[in-house]
């Protein structure tokens, strides 16, 4: 006799299908209405450097992961409710760090103490503008 019976496997599959269907962007668009820009689900590690009055807050820098990208923004996962209005987002691409200035647009609870922060990308920040960025790496 098999350890797993068909009924158990079907229950697991049904649950996973429900989670995936209720989390996919196409289903959310049906509930929330269509977005003007499309999003691509993409998970990658990024560095978040808070900015306050135009000054980098390097001691508050932390790594996190992205959820999705659009041409103008990114959704990131936070492990607590940060009050971030502006950040520099460090993205490692092809062995180089690229820094993007972004403005917070919305903060939504995900459950379990996690939050989704929607960021609107404003500009690529040359490391020469903030020499201390050379110290901020992931």
Secondary structure, 3 states (H helix, E strand, C coil): CCCCCHHHHHHHHHHHHHHHHHHCHHHHHHHHCCCCCCCEECCCEEEEEEEECCEECHHHCEEEEEEEECCCEEEEEECCCCCCCEEEEEEEECCEEEEEEEEEEEEEEEECCEEEEEEEEEEEECCCCCHHHHHCCC
